Amino acid sequence: MAELRSLQLVALDEAQLFPSEYETRDYFRVETEDLSESYGWRLERARSRAVIKRRLFGDRVADLAEFYGPLEALECILAEEEGQTVGLLTWKLERWSGLVWLCDIRVRPERRGSGIGTALVAELEWSAARAGARGIMLETQNLNYPAIRFYESRGFRLVGLNTHLYGLATRPLEVALYLYRPLDRGPVSRR
């Protein structure tokens, strides 16, 4: 099993990362309804004729700062095996809301399904509880079906969406989904 360690992301400033990418045929189609007095939306599982492939932003630690703020404000949990990074989770605490934002999680493709992602999220839950957070929030894409199912298996639930965050040029339409997991307020123990 991978060895986990927590540190500030700035400590990895010059590190080269492996890409964050996925591919799938399954996704959630978003249907919205505007009834003038109320609004509604529904996610419906769909299947694409073509494989949906996405490679998410940069492969350098500095690229994460462009999306999530200064490196000094970002924490990370590193998963290593035999001196090689096999997983990385980046997070930050928003004190005003009492939420931890799970900014980025990546596991080497050849190591997916081995429990590394689960271990990273479990470590984040522990760190967030120690920091006094009331829950963990994250954003993912409706096209990233494998990630959505992974987060659901860890207790995250859909709490919102943004149909315009990514623009309207992709087919199928790419929509930002916001998921949340409350943290227990009981005693904090590590696993």
KAGIZI-V207745 format. One line per field, one symbol per residue. phi: phi as a letter, one per 20 degrees, with the letter a starting at -180 (. if undefined). burial: + if it has 9 or more other ideal C-beta (glycine too) atoms within 8 Angstrom, else -. Layout:
# KAGIZI-V207745
phi = ???
burial = ???
This chain:
# KAGIZI-V207745
phi = .fedbdaffgfdgefedefdbbbadebdfdddcddmdbcbbbdcfccefdfedcdejgddggffffedoggfeddbcddcclmdfdbbcdbbedffdmdeeeebcbcggfdfndnfffffffffgfffffenfeaddbcbdfeeggfgfffgfenfcfcrbcecfendeecffecfdddccfdfefgecel
burial = -+-+-++++--++---+--++--+--++++----------+-+-++-+---+-+------+++++--+--+--++++++++---++++++++++---+++++++++++--++---++-+++++++++++---+-++++-++++++-++-+++-+-+----+-+------+-++++++++++-+--------
